Structure formats: structure tokens, C-alpha cells
């Protein structure tokens, strides 16, 4: 911030998130879970995700099935005036495998537009996804997907089971015409 009078404040607002269920999860999730387990641990818990994590940009047809499906769901959460998902592009998509005591620290995905978490494998005692300011907990359930504005702070508390797996990703807004240049 350049001005001494500039400041950032936090407000607690009601924000919409979308919870939906992938219709073909029973056949796709076992493949996705195996892929997540087989991919190397790219970051060794050096990111916000303190669990095994794939590369941020997984190029895989089964991962892309989830990415395309989430893209199709975006109109259900888009603000008024944005009717076309063609203005949104998948920026990144990755997998994470949580074992006992793995977790994710509170974070946001700004400046991106929408983020999602898709639950692939959720054994008993799987940690929930938590939206930090509202304290809203979303229980892990195979096939469940949570789509939300990327600027919402979220985390995962310490996991209490083995092999909780998710696919997560982000969409960015790409205007058709850039009206300004700086």
C-alpha cells in the first residue's frame, strides 16, 4: 500500500458456494484415487497443502473430466450479468492425498475467480473442508464437489484417516476484449 491511510479490513459477508455431486463418481473415483496415489509428491509439503500433492497442472484425461464438469456447473454460481462460461478458463488442477495428521493451512486463491474441491476418496474420519471466516464445514463425501469464489479463505484441519484424496483447481476470468492497457 502506497498511502499511510490505506488499510485492509476484513468483513464477514454472505457468499454463495455451490455443492454438487458428480453423477459418474462411482466409476471414475477409483481411477482418480489410484492416479493421485501414483503421481509423485511434487512439493513435499512446501505449499499450503501439508499432504502429498501432485503437480499444479496435471495433464490427464480423467482429471480433465472433472475440470470440464466443474466448468459446466459454473453458471449455477456466476454473479448476475455473467451468463457465459466461455469467459472462464481452467488455470490449474491438481490432486492431493491426505494421510493421518495431514492438513491444509488457511489460504485463498486470489486473483483467480472460482476454485473447487472435488472429493475423490473420503474414508471414515476424513477431515472436512472449512471456510474459515464463516466456520462453515463441508464434510468429505466421494463425488461431492464444492465450487466457491477464489477469494474465500479455506483450510483443512488435521486428517484422521488414511488415503483421503481430492482434486482441486481454479478458474480465471478471461475477458474477450481488454478495454484498458497500463
N, CA and C atoms as an extended XYZ file, in Angstrom:
546
Properties=species:S:1:pos:R:3:atomname:S:1:resname:S:1:resid:I:1 pbc="F F F"
N         0.855       -1.174        0.000 N   UNK     1
C         0.000        0.000        0.000 CA  UNK     1
C         0.897        1.232        0.000 C   UNK     1
N         0.542        2.169       -0.827 N   UNK     2
C         1.392        3.342       -1.006 CA  UNK     2
C         1.076        4.475       -0.039 C   UNK     2
N        -0.143        4.578        0.373 N   UNK     3
C        -0.573        5.688        1.212 CA  UNK     3
C        -0.663        5.223        2.667 C   UNK     3
N        -0.184        6.037        3.592 N   UNK     4
C        -0.222        5.653        5.002 CA  UNK     4
C        -1.651        5.490        5.518 C   UNK     4
N        -2.610        6.095        4.838 N   UNK     5
C        -4.008        5.976        5.269 CA  UNK     5
C        -4.697        4.765        4.649 C   UNK     5
N        -4.044        4.116        3.692 N   UNK     6
C        -4.604        2.903        3.097 CA  UNK     6
C        -4.565        1.786        4.132 C   UNK     6
N        -5.591        0.963        4.143 N   UNK     7
C        -5.583       -0.183        5.042 CA  UNK     7
C        -6.500       -1.264        4.497 C   UNK     7
N        -6.248       -2.442        4.915 N   UNK     8
C        -7.095       -3.581        4.559 CA  UNK     8
C        -7.887       -3.950        5.802 C   UNK     8
N        -9.197       -4.104        5.634 N   UNK     9
C       -10.040       -4.567        6.733 CA  UNK     9
C       -10.733       -5.845        6.280 C   UNK     9
N       -11.161       -6.639        7.214 N   UNK    10
C       -11.862       -7.879        6.902 CA  UNK    10
C       -13.332       -7.729        7.265 C   UNK    10
N       -14.193       -8.155        6.349 N   UNK    11
C       -15.627       -8.134        6.599 CA  UNK    11
C       -16.145       -9.553        6.422 C   UNK    11
N       -17.144       -9.876        7.165 N   UNK    12
C       -17.761      -11.191        7.066 CA  UNK    12
C       -19.028      -11.018        6.229 C   UNK    12
N       -19.007      -11.557        5.038 N   UNK    13
C       -20.114      -11.419        4.101 CA  UNK    13
C       -20.754      -12.778        3.833 C   UNK    13
N       -22.001      -12.757        3.444 N   UNK    14
C       -22.634      -13.986        2.974 CA  UNK    14
C       -22.214      -14.208        1.541 C   UNK    14
N       -21.600      -15.327        1.266 N   UNK    15
C       -21.159      -15.660       -0.083 CA  UNK    15
C       -21.766      -16.997       -0.466 C   UNK    15
N       -22.117      -17.112       -1.717 N   UNK    16
C       -22.658      -18.372       -2.202 CA  UNK    16
C       -21.527      -19.326       -2.551 C   UNK    16
N       -21.695      -20.560       -2.166 N   UNK    17
C       -20.853      -21.636       -2.662 CA  UNK    17
C       -21.815      -22.674       -3.242 C   UNK    17
N       -21.323      -23.462       -4.152 N   UNK    18
C       -22.151      -24.491       -4.780 CA  UNK    18
C       -21.631      -25.854       -4.353 C   UNK    18
N       -22.527      -26.683       -3.848 N   UNK    19
C       -22.196      -28.070       -3.522 CA  UNK    19
C       -22.981      -28.937       -4.493 C   UNK    19
N       -22.262      -29.735       -5.260 N   UNK    20
C       -22.906      -30.573       -6.266 CA  UNK    20
C       -22.244      -31.954       -6.244 C   UNK    20
N       -22.807      -32.870       -6.978 N   UNK    21
C       -22.301      -34.245       -6.969 CA  UNK    21
C       -22.087      -34.723       -8.400 C   UNK    21
N       -20.895      -35.229       -8.660 N   UNK    22
C       -20.559      -35.748       -9.982 CA  UNK    22
C       -21.341      -37.045      -10.204 C   UNK    22
N       -22.120      -37.119      -11.307 N   UNK    23
C       -23.010      -38.278      -11.471 CA  UNK    23
C       -22.304      -39.611      -11.720 C   UNK    23
N       -21.052      -39.585      -12.184 N   UNK    24
C       -20.361      -40.832      -12.520 CA  UNK    24
C       -19.212      -41.124      -11.551 C   UNK    24
N       -19.351      -40.649      -10.323 N   UNK    25
C       -18.254      -40.766       -9.355 CA  UNK    25
C       -17.898      -42.215       -9.030 C   UNK    25
N       -18.894      -43.089       -9.028 N   UNK    26
C       -18.625      -44.479       -8.622 CA  UNK    26
C       -17.672      -45.192       -9.581 C   UNK    26
N       -17.697      -44.831      -10.859 N   UNK    27
C       -16.781      -45.461      -11.813 CA  UNK    27
C       -15.482      -44.665      -11.967 C   UNK    27
N       -15.544      -43.339      -11.875 N   UNK    28
C       -14.351      -42.521      -12.101 CA  UNK    28
C       -13.452      -42.416      -10.865 C   UNK    28
N       -14.039      -42.312       -9.686 N   UNK    29
C       -13.228      -42.058       -8.488 CA  UNK    29
C       -12.156      -43.111       -8.191 C   UNK    29
N       -12.426      -44.411       -8.358 N   UNK    30
C       -11.342      -45.376       -8.117 CA  UNK    30
C       -10.128      -45.122       -9.027 C   UNK    30
N       -10.366      -44.749      -10.283 N   UNK    31
C        -9.261      -44.428      -11.201 CA  UNK    31
C        -8.520      -43.178      -10.727 C   UNK    31
N        -9.292      -42.146      -10.345 N   UNK    32
C        -8.674      -40.897       -9.887 CA  UNK    32
C        -7.842      -41.120       -8.625 C   UNK    32
N        -8.383      -41.892       -7.698 N   UNK    33
C        -7.667      -42.151       -6.445 CA  UNK    33
C        -6.340      -42.867       -6.724 C   UNK    33
N        -6.364      -43.857       -7.598 N   UNK    34
C        -5.146      -44.577       -7.951 CA  UNK    34
C        -4.139      -43.632       -8.617 C   UNK    34
N        -4.604      -42.777       -9.507 N   UNK    35
C        -3.711      -41.803      -10.157 CA  UNK    35
C        -3.053      -40.887       -9.128 C   UNK    35
N        -3.855      -40.353       -8.203 N   UNK    36
C        -3.324      -39.448       -7.179 CA  UNK    36
C        -2.268      -40.165       -6.343 C   UNK    36
N        -2.521      -41.427       -6.014 N   UNK    37
C        -1.549      -42.201       -5.236 CA  UNK    37
C        -0.266      -42.441       -6.037 C   UNK    37
N        -0.393      -42.642       -7.360 N   UNK    38
C         0.761      -42.975       -8.194 CA  UNK    38
C         1.598      -41.761       -8.582 C   UNK    38
N         0.974      -40.588       -8.714 N   UNK    39
C         1.744      -39.400       -9.089 CA  UNK    39
C         2.781      -39.091       -8.013 C   UNK    39
N         3.934      -38.553       -8.405 N   UNK    40
C         4.941      -38.205       -7.387 CA  UNK    40
C         4.485      -37.049       -6.506 C   UNK    40
N         5.047      -36.994       -5.318 N   UNK    41
C         4.797      -35.887       -4.392 CA  UNK    41
C         5.675      -34.719       -4.855 C   UNK    41
N         5.088      -33.813       -5.614 N   UNK    42
C         5.847      -32.746       -6.263 CA  UNK    42
C         6.408      -31.706       -5.300 C   UNK    42
N         5.722      -31.431       -4.210 N   UNK    43
C         6.080      -30.267       -3.398 CA  UNK    43
C         6.528      -30.604       -1.977 C   UNK    43
N         6.457      -31.861       -1.579 N   UNK    44
C         6.956      -32.292       -0.262 CA  UNK    44
C         6.471      -31.403        0.884 C   UNK    44
N         5.167      -31.103        0.857 N   UNK    45
C         4.501      -30.317        1.914 CA  UNK    45
C         5.045      -28.889        2.028 C   UNK    45
N         5.556      -28.337        0.923 N   UNK    46
C         6.097      -26.972        0.937 CA  UNK    46
C         5.064      -25.922        0.525 C   UNK    46
N         3.851      -26.343        0.161 N   UNK    47
C         2.785      -25.408       -0.198 CA  UNK    47
C         1.822      -25.285        0.989 C   UNK    47
N         0.673      -24.669        0.778 N   UNK    48
C        -0.365      -24.630        1.809 CA  UNK    48
C        -0.868      -26.025        2.149 C   UNK    48
N        -0.755      -26.919        1.185 N   UNK    49
C        -1.202      -28.306        1.373 CA  UNK    49
C        -0.082      -29.090        2.054 C   UNK    49
N        -0.310      -29.476        3.279 N   UNK    50
C         0.671      -30.247        4.048 CA  UNK    50
C         0.315      -31.725        3.950 C   UNK    50
N         0.268      -32.187        2.708 N   UNK    51
C        -0.052      -33.569        2.353 CA  UNK    51
C         0.640      -33.849        1.029 C   UNK    51
N         0.603      -35.081        0.587 N   UNK    52
C         1.164      -35.407       -0.726 CA  UNK    52
C         0.367      -34.669       -1.788 C   UNK    52
N         1.061      -34.018       -2.699 N   UNK    53
C         0.386      -33.208       -3.719 CA  UNK    53
C         1.016      -33.442       -5.088 C   UNK    53
N         0.172      -33.579       -6.104 N   UNK    54
C         0.654      -33.700       -7.473 CA  UNK    54
C         1.138      -32.328       -7.951 C   UNK    54
N         1.607      -32.283       -9.164 N   UNK    55
C         1.936      -31.008       -9.805 CA  UNK    55
C         0.660      -30.176       -9.914 C   UNK    55
N         0.800      -28.849       -9.938 N   UNK    56
C        -0.367      -27.965      -10.043 CA  UNK    56
C        -1.117      -28.117      -11.365 C   UNK    56
N        -0.443      -28.546      -12.396 N   UNK    57
C        -1.090      -28.637      -13.716 CA  UNK    57
C        -1.034      -30.068      -14.229 C   UNK    57
N        -1.891      -30.901      -13.681 N   UNK    58
C        -1.942      -32.295      -14.110 CA  UNK    58
C        -2.603      -32.363      -15.483 C   UNK    58
N        -1.905      -32.975      -16.420 N   UNK    59
C        -2.454      -33.188      -17.759 CA  UNK    59
C        -2.860      -34.658      -17.823 C   UNK    59
N        -4.155      -34.896      -17.651 N   UNK    60
C        -4.658      -36.264      -17.601 CA  UNK    60
C        -6.144      -36.219      -17.957 C   UNK    60
N        -6.572      -37.115      -18.824 N   UNK    61
C        -7.954      -37.106      -19.302 CA  UNK    61
C        -8.966      -37.290      -18.172 C   UNK    61
N        -8.681      -38.150      -17.205 N   UNK    62
C        -9.631      -38.360      -16.104 CA  UNK    62
C        -9.733      -37.112      -15.218 C   UNK    62
N        -8.623      -36.433      -14.968 N   UNK    63
C        -8.666      -35.159      -14.239 CA  UNK    63
C        -9.484      -34.137      -15.030 C   UNK    63
N        -9.289      -34.127      -16.349 N   UNK    64
C        -9.982      -33.143      -17.186 CA  UNK    64
C       -11.487      -33.396      -17.228 C   UNK    64
N       -11.931      -34.636      -17.034 N   UNK    65
C       -13.370      -34.898      -16.948 CA  UNK    65
C       -13.970      -34.093      -15.800 C   UNK    65
N       -13.261      -34.053      -14.675 N   UNK    66
C       -13.740      -33.261      -13.536 CA  UNK    66
C       -13.655      -31.775      -13.861 C   UNK    66
N       -12.561      -31.333      -14.444 N   UNK    67
C       -12.416      -29.925      -14.818 CA  UNK    67
C       -13.513      -29.456      -15.763 C   UNK    67
N       -13.820      -30.257      -16.785 N   UNK    68
C       -14.886      -29.887      -17.742 CA  UNK    68
C       -16.250      -29.871      -17.056 C   UNK    68
N       -16.497      -30.855      -16.198 N   UNK    69
C       -17.784      -30.909      -15.489 CA  UNK    69
C       -17.956      -29.694      -14.585 C   UNK    69
N       -16.917      -29.324      -13.841 N   UNK    70
C       -16.999      -28.131      -12.978 CA  UNK    70
C       -17.249      -26.898      -13.840 C   UNK    70
N       -16.565      -26.798      -14.980 N   UNK    71
C       -16.770      -25.663      -15.890 CA  UNK    71
C       -18.241      -25.556      -16.299 C   UNK    71
N       -18.871      -26.689      -16.558 N   UNK    72
C       -20.296      -26.700      -16.925 CA  UNK    72
C       -21.191      -26.274      -15.762 C   UNK    72
N       -20.722      -26.467      -14.534 N   UNK    73
C       -21.506      -26.088      -13.346 CA  UNK    73
C       -21.363      -24.603      -12.998 C   UNK    73
N       -20.370      -23.911      -13.530 N   UNK    74
C       -20.129      -22.511      -13.168 CA  UNK    74
C       -21.345      -21.597      -13.325 C   UNK    74
N       -22.198      -21.751      -14.353 N   UNK    75
C       -23.365      -20.848      -14.446 CA  UNK    75
C       -24.249      -20.874      -13.203 C   UNK    75
N       -24.225      -21.976      -12.455 N   UNK    76
C       -25.053      -22.075      -11.246 CA  UNK    76
C       -24.558      -21.175      -10.116 C   UNK    76
N       -23.341      -20.655      -10.233 N   UNK    77
C       -22.790      -19.820       -9.168 CA  UNK    77
C       -22.317      -18.457       -9.683 C   UNK    77
N       -22.366      -18.243      -10.998 N   UNK    78
C       -21.899      -16.967      -11.557 CA  UNK    78
C       -22.757      -15.799      -11.083 C   UNK    78
N       -22.123      -14.654      -10.840 N   UNK    79
C       -22.908      -13.458      -10.475 CA  UNK    79
C       -23.794      -13.025      -11.635 C   UNK    79
N       -24.838      -12.258      -11.316 N   UNK    80
C       -25.744      -11.759      -12.346 CA  UNK    80
C       -24.952      -10.983      -13.384 C   UNK    80
N       -25.316      -11.140      -14.634 N   UNK    81
C       -24.637      -10.429      -15.705 CA  UNK    81
C       -23.566      -11.259      -16.392 C   UNK    81
N       -23.073      -12.286      -15.733 N   UNK    82
C       -22.097      -13.183      -16.358 CA  UNK    82
C       -22.830      -14.479      -16.687 C   UNK    82
N       -23.210      -14.619      -17.929 N   UNK    83
C       -24.026      -15.775      -18.310 CA  UNK    83
C       -23.233      -16.832      -19.067 C   UNK    83
N       -22.032      -16.477      -19.482 N   UNK    84
C       -21.279      -17.389      -20.327 CA  UNK    84
C       -20.049      -17.916      -19.603 C   UNK    84
N       -19.911      -19.229      -19.607 N   UNK    85
C       -18.712      -19.806      -19.012 CA  UNK    85
C       -17.528      -19.697      -19.964 C   UNK    85
N       -17.775      -19.261      -21.215 N   UNK    86
C       -16.667      -19.157      -22.173 CA  UNK    86
C       -15.626      -18.148      -21.712 C   UNK    86
N       -15.988      -17.295      -20.762 N   UNK    87
C       -15.054      -16.292      -20.254 CA  UNK    87
C       -14.178      -16.848      -19.130 C   UNK    87
N       -14.366      -18.102      -18.784 N   UNK    88
C       -13.600      -18.712      -17.701 CA  UNK    88
C       -12.750      -19.853      -18.241 C   UNK    88
N       -11.505      -19.882      -17.802 N   UNK    89
C       -10.572      -20.919      -18.226 CA  UNK    89
C       -10.017      -21.626      -17.000 C   UNK    89
N        -9.864      -22.937      -17.129 N   UNK    90
C        -9.232      -23.709      -16.067 CA  UNK    90
C        -7.765      -23.292      -16.003 C   UNK    90
N        -7.361      -22.744      -14.878 N   UNK    91
C        -5.985      -22.258      -14.714 CA  UNK    91
C        -5.053      -23.352      -14.229 C   UNK    91
N        -5.552      -24.185      -13.331 N   UNK    92
C        -4.742      -25.274      -12.807 CA  UNK    92
C        -5.649      -26.325      -12.175 C   UNK    92
N        -5.115      -27.523      -12.085 N   UNK    93
C        -5.854      -28.641      -11.493 CA  UNK    93
C        -4.822      -29.615      -10.922 C   UNK    93
N        -5.054      -30.077       -9.701 N   UNK    94
C        -4.087      -30.938       -9.025 CA  UNK    94
C        -4.814      -31.916       -8.112 C   UNK    94
N        -4.070      -32.885       -7.644 N   UNK    95
C        -4.597      -33.856       -6.699 CA  UNK    95
C        -3.820      -33.785       -5.400 C   UNK    95
N        -4.461      -34.203       -4.316 N   UNK    96
C        -3.801      -34.265       -3.015 CA  UNK    96
C        -4.258      -35.522       -2.289 C   UNK    96
N        -3.318      -36.140       -1.593 N   UNK    97
C        -3.581      -37.342       -0.823 CA  UNK    97
C        -3.228      -37.051        0.632 C   UNK    97
N        -4.246      -37.097        1.488 N   UNK    98
C        -4.082      -36.806        2.910 CA  UNK    98
C        -4.055      -38.110        3.693 C   UNK    98
N        -3.008      -38.272        4.476 N   UNK    99
C        -2.958      -39.372        5.427 CA  UNK    99
C        -3.138      -38.801        6.830 C   UNK    99
N        -2.990      -39.616        7.845 N   UNK   100
C        -3.216      -39.149        9.215 CA  UNK   100
C        -2.324      -37.951        9.544 C   UNK   100
N        -2.940      -36.931       10.138 N   UNK   101
C        -2.302      -35.686       10.575 CA  UNK   101
C        -1.918      -34.736        9.440 C   UNK   101
N        -2.221      -35.067        8.179 N   UNK   102
C        -2.019      -34.115        7.086 CA  UNK   102
C        -3.118      -33.067        7.150 C   UNK   102
N        -2.842      -31.889        6.622 N   UNK   103
C        -3.798      -30.780        6.697 CA  UNK   103
C        -3.457      -29.740        5.631 C   UNK   103
N        -4.290      -28.715        5.533 N   UNK   104
C        -4.020      -27.573        4.659 CA  UNK   104
C        -4.217      -26.305        5.468 C   UNK   104
N        -3.228      -25.424        5.416 N   UNK   105
C        -3.323      -24.158        6.149 CA  UNK   105
C        -4.306      -23.221        5.453 C   UNK   105
N        -4.832      -22.282        6.212 N   UNK   106
C        -5.784      -21.312        5.672 CA  UNK   106
C        -5.139      -20.526        4.533 C   UNK   106
N        -5.865      -20.403        3.438 N   UNK   107
C        -5.344      -19.690        2.272 CA  UNK   107
C        -6.487      -19.289        1.346 C   UNK   107
N        -6.150      -18.501        0.352 N   UNK   108
C        -7.083      -18.069       -0.703 CA  UNK   108
C        -6.403      -18.315       -2.041 C   UNK   108
N        -7.186      -18.237       -3.102 N   UNK   109
C        -6.646      -18.420       -4.447 CA  UNK   109
C        -6.787      -17.147       -5.286 C   UNK   109
N        -6.702      -15.994       -4.653 N   UNK   110
C        -6.795      -14.778       -5.446 CA  UNK   110
C        -5.494      -14.566       -6.209 C   UNK   110
N        -5.502      -13.995       -7.355 N   UNK   111
C        -6.557      -13.213       -8.004 CA  UNK   111
C        -7.472      -14.040       -8.906 C   UNK   111
N        -7.499      -15.350       -8.738 N   UNK   112
C        -8.349      -16.188       -9.588 CA  UNK   112
C        -9.822      -15.967       -9.251 C   UNK   112
N       -10.706      -16.516      -10.062 N   UNK   113
C       -12.141      -16.221       -9.930 CA  UNK   113
C       -12.913      -17.257       -9.127 C   UNK   113
N       -12.823      -18.516       -9.531 N   UNK   114
C       -13.540      -19.591       -8.845 CA  UNK   114
C       -12.597      -20.760       -8.607 C   UNK   114
N       -12.781      -21.400       -7.476 N   UNK   115
C       -11.989      -22.572       -7.103 CA  UNK   115
C       -12.946      -23.725       -6.818 C   UNK   115
N       -12.401      -24.926       -6.820 N   UNK   116
C       -13.235      -26.080       -6.476 CA  UNK   116
C       -12.404      -27.129       -5.752 C   UNK   116
N       -13.109      -27.917       -4.964 N   UNK   117
C       -12.547      -29.109       -4.324 CA  UNK   117
C       -13.507      -30.248       -4.639 C   UNK   117
N       -12.981      -31.295       -5.236 N   UNK   118
C       -13.762      -32.478       -5.574 CA  UNK   118
C       -13.241      -33.631       -4.714 C   UNK   118
N       -14.123      -34.219       -3.931 N   UNK   119
C       -13.732      -35.314       -3.037 CA  UNK   119
C       -13.712      -36.636       -3.809 C   UNK   119
N       -12.533      -37.219       -3.907 N   UNK   120
C       -12.345      -38.475       -4.633 CA  UNK   120
C       -12.540      -39.654       -3.691 C   UNK   120
N       -11.779      -39.678       -2.599 N   UNK   121
C       -11.864      -40.759       -1.626 CA  UNK   121
C       -12.024      -40.137       -0.247 C   UNK   121
N       -13.011      -40.584        0.494 N   UNK   122
C       -13.300      -39.993        1.807 CA  UNK   122
C       -13.636      -41.098        2.809 C   UNK   122
N       -12.615      -41.781        3.315 N   UNK   123
C       -12.871      -42.809        4.331 CA  UNK   123
C       -13.447      -42.193        5.609 C   UNK   123
N       -13.931      -43.040        6.486 N   UNK   124
C       -14.442      -42.581        7.776 CA  UNK   124
C       -13.366      -41.740        8.471 C   UNK   124
N       -13.781      -40.655        9.113 N   UNK   125
C       -12.900      -39.704        9.816 CA  UNK   125
C       -12.102      -38.802        8.884 C   UNK   125
N       -12.539      -38.687        7.614 N   UNK   126
C       -11.897      -37.732        6.698 CA  UNK   126
C       -12.152      -36.317        7.180 C   UNK   126
N       -11.136      -35.494        7.091 N   UNK   127
C       -11.262      -34.096        7.508 CA  UNK   127
C       -12.182      -33.341        6.553 C   UNK   127
N       -12.947      -32.374        7.074 N   UNK   128
C       -13.815      -31.561        6.218 CA  UNK   128
C       -13.031      -30.431        5.552 C   UNK   128
N       -13.654      -29.795        4.598 N   UNK   129
C       -13.189      -28.520        4.048 CA  UNK   129
C       -13.841      -27.442        4.909 C   UNK   129
N       -13.069      -26.468        5.363 N   UNK   130
C       -13.620      -25.420        6.224 CA  UNK   130
C       -13.437      -24.056        5.573 C   UNK   130
N       -14.517      -23.271        5.550 N   UNK   131
C       -14.433      -21.866        5.161 CA  UNK   131
C       -14.210      -21.098        6.451 C   UNK   131
N       -13.053      -20.482        6.544 N   UNK   132
C       -12.528      -20.030        7.826 CA  UNK   132
C       -13.315      -18.917        8.508 C   UNK   132
N       -13.784      -17.929        7.776 N   UNK   133
C       -14.461      -16.811        8.431 CA  UNK   133
C       -15.857      -17.185        8.899 C   UNK   133
N       -16.572      -17.969        8.105 N   UNK   134
C       -17.927      -18.372        8.495 CA  UNK   134
C       -17.908      -19.608        9.394 C   UNK   134
N       -16.774      -20.305        9.422 N   UNK   135
C       -16.632      -21.575       10.160 CA  UNK   135
C       -17.495      -22.687        9.559 C   UNK   135
N       -17.955      -22.489        8.330 N   UNK   136
C       -18.780      -23.487        7.639 CA  UNK   136
C       -17.918      -24.710        7.316 C   UNK   136
N       -18.369      -25.885        7.751 N   UNK   137
C       -17.671      -27.134        7.477 CA  UNK   137
C       -18.416      -27.894        6.388 C   UNK   137
N       -17.678      -28.351        5.404 N   UNK   138
C       -18.245      -29.188        4.351 CA  UNK   138
C       -17.640      -30.572        4.520 C   UNK   138
N       -18.482      -31.530        4.879 N   UNK   139
C       -17.999      -32.886        5.125 CA  UNK   139
C       -17.544      -33.540        3.820 C   UNK   139
N       -16.460      -34.273        3.899 N   UNK   140
C       -15.935      -35.005        2.749 CA  UNK   140
C       -16.859      -36.171        2.427 C   UNK   140
N       -17.148      -36.312        1.140 N   UNK   141
C       -18.015      -37.391        0.671 CA  UNK   141
C       -17.638      -37.680       -0.778 C   UNK   141
N       -17.356      -38.919       -1.137 N   UNK   142
C       -16.951      -39.212       -2.519 CA  UNK   142
C       -17.967      -38.697       -3.533 C   UNK   142
N       -17.463      -38.012       -4.542 N   UNK   143
C       -18.318      -37.471       -5.598 CA  UNK   143
C       -18.840      -36.076       -5.334 C   UNK   143
N       -18.690      -35.589       -4.108 N   UNK   144
C       -19.141      -34.236       -3.768 CA  UNK   144
C       -18.116      -33.226       -4.277 C   UNK   144
N       -18.626      -32.126       -4.802 N   UNK   145
C       -17.758      -31.060       -5.289 CA  UNK   145
C       -18.237      -29.742       -4.701 C   UNK   145
N       -17.293      -28.927       -4.263 N   UNK   146
C       -17.584      -27.617       -3.693 CA  UNK   146
C       -16.938      -26.575       -4.610 C   UNK   146
N       -17.771      -25.675       -5.150 N   UNK   147
C       -17.290      -24.613       -6.043 CA  UNK   147
C       -17.537      -23.294       -5.324 C   UNK   147
N       -16.521      -22.430       -5.286 N   UNK   148
C       -16.631      -21.219       -4.472 CA  UNK   148
C       -15.764      -20.101       -5.037 C   UNK   148
N       -16.095      -18.847       -4.690 N   UNK   149
C       -15.241      -17.732       -5.111 CA  UNK   149
C       -13.829      -17.918       -4.553 C   UNK   149
N       -12.842      -17.700       -5.383 N   UNK   150
C       -11.452      -17.989       -5.026 CA  UNK   150
C       -10.907      -17.165       -3.874 C   UNK   150
N       -11.529      -16.051       -3.586 N   UNK   151
C       -11.015      -15.179       -2.519 CA  UNK   151
C       -11.487      -15.601       -1.128 C   UNK   151
N       -12.310      -16.657       -1.022 N   UNK   152
C       -12.743      -17.123        0.295 CA  UNK   152
C       -11.620      -17.925        0.970 C   UNK   152
N       -11.307      -17.556        2.202 N   UNK   153
C       -10.298      -18.297        2.962 CA  UNK   153
C       -10.844      -19.667        3.330 C   UNK   153
N       -10.019      -20.680        3.114 N   UNK   154
C       -10.442      -22.042        3.409 CA  UNK   154
C        -9.240      -22.858        3.875 C   UNK   154
N        -9.536      -23.964        4.549 N   UNK   155
C        -8.492      -24.810        5.113 CA  UNK   155
C        -9.022      -26.222        5.296 C   UNK   155
N        -8.114      -27.104        5.683 N   UNK   156
C        -8.477      -28.477        6.034 CA  UNK   156
C        -7.781      -28.776        7.362 C   UNK   156
N        -8.541      -29.134        8.406 N   UNK   157
C        -7.894      -29.473        9.685 CA  UNK   157
C        -7.155      -30.812        9.579 C   UNK   157
N        -6.444      -31.171       10.626 N   UNK   158
C        -5.699      -32.434       10.614 CA  UNK   158
C        -6.633      -33.595       10.287 C   UNK   158
N        -6.209      -34.357        9.320 N   UNK   159
C        -6.980      -35.505        8.868 CA  UNK   159
C        -6.797      -36.666        9.842 C   UNK   159
N        -7.854      -37.467       10.007 N   UNK   160
C        -7.809      -38.561       10.992 CA  UNK   160
C        -8.005      -39.928       10.348 C   UNK   160
N        -7.568      -40.053        9.092 N   UNK   161
C        -7.670      -41.342        8.418 CA  UNK   161
C        -6.557      -41.432        7.379 C   UNK   161
N        -6.495      -42.555        6.712 N   UNK   162
C        -5.540      -42.727        5.621 CA  UNK   162
C        -6.270      -42.599        4.292 C   UNK   162
N        -5.573      -42.048        3.328 N   UNK   163
C        -5.997      -42.020        1.922 CA  UNK   163
C        -7.239      -41.183        1.627 C   UNK   163
N        -7.404      -40.052        2.295 N   UNK   164
C        -8.397      -39.057        1.865 CA  UNK   164
C        -7.805      -38.386        0.636 C   UNK   164
N        -8.520      -38.400       -0.482 N   UNK   165
C        -7.970      -37.770       -1.688 CA  UNK   165
C        -8.965      -36.803       -2.304 C   UNK   165
N        -8.407      -35.765       -2.910 N   UNK   166
C        -9.211      -34.725       -3.562 CA  UNK   166
C        -8.541      -34.307       -4.862 C   UNK   166
N        -9.353      -33.720       -5.719 N   UNK   167
C        -8.854      -32.952       -6.859 CA  UNK   167
C        -9.317      -31.527       -6.619 C   UNK   167
N        -8.417      -30.587       -6.823 N   UNK   168
C        -8.754      -29.182       -6.646 CA  UNK   168
C        -8.283      -28.415       -7.873 C   UNK   168
N        -8.865      -27.241       -8.061 N   UNK   169
C        -8.459      -26.428       -9.202 CA  UNK   169
C        -9.029      -25.036       -9.127 C   UNK   169
N        -8.635      -24.230      -10.105 N   UNK   170
C        -9.044      -22.827      -10.180 CA  UNK   170
C        -9.429      -22.446      -11.598 C   UNK   170
N       -10.379      -21.548      -11.675 N   UNK   171
C       -10.779      -20.942      -12.947 CA  UNK   171
C       -10.477      -19.458      -12.896 C   UNK   171
N        -9.978      -18.932      -13.997 N   UNK   172
C        -9.723      -17.494      -14.088 CA  UNK   172
C       -10.659      -16.884      -15.118 C   UNK   172
N       -10.998      -15.625      -14.889 N   UNK   173
C       -11.828      -14.864      -15.818 CA  UNK   173
C       -10.925      -14.309      -16.904 C   UNK   173
N       -11.295      -14.560      -18.154 N   UNK   174
C       -10.523      -14.063      -19.288 CA  UNK   174
C       -11.464      -13.226      -20.151 C   UNK   174
N       -11.371      -11.890      -20.061 N   UNK   175
C       -12.264      -11.062      -20.878 CA  UNK   175
C       -11.960      -11.235      -22.352 C   UNK   175
N       -13.015      -11.134      -23.167 N   UNK   176
C       -12.843      -11.290      -24.615 CA  UNK   176
C       -12.044      -10.132      -25.196 C   UNK   176
N       -12.274       -8.949      -24.688 N   UNK   177
C       -11.567       -7.758      -25.141 CA  UNK   177
C       -11.024       -7.051      -23.906 C   UNK   177
N        -9.778       -6.708      -23.945 N   UNK   178
C        -9.190       -5.957      -22.841 CA  UNK   178
C        -9.343       -4.465      -23.148 C   UNK   178
N       -10.259       -3.785      -22.440 N   UNK   179
C       -10.539       -2.386      -22.787 CA  UNK   179
C        -9.465       -1.408      -22.338 C   UNK   179
N        -8.610       -1.807      -21.424 N   UNK   180
C        -7.613       -0.888      -20.888 CA  UNK   180
C        -6.225       -1.478      -21.001 C   UNK   180
N        -5.258       -0.624      -21.130 N   UNK   181
C        -3.868       -1.059      -21.011 CA  UNK   181
C        -3.146       -0.053      -20.152 C   UNK   181
N        -2.204       -0.529      -19.396 N   UNK   182
C        -1.461        0.347      -18.476 CA  UNK   182
C        -0.003        0.362      -18.852 C   UNK   182
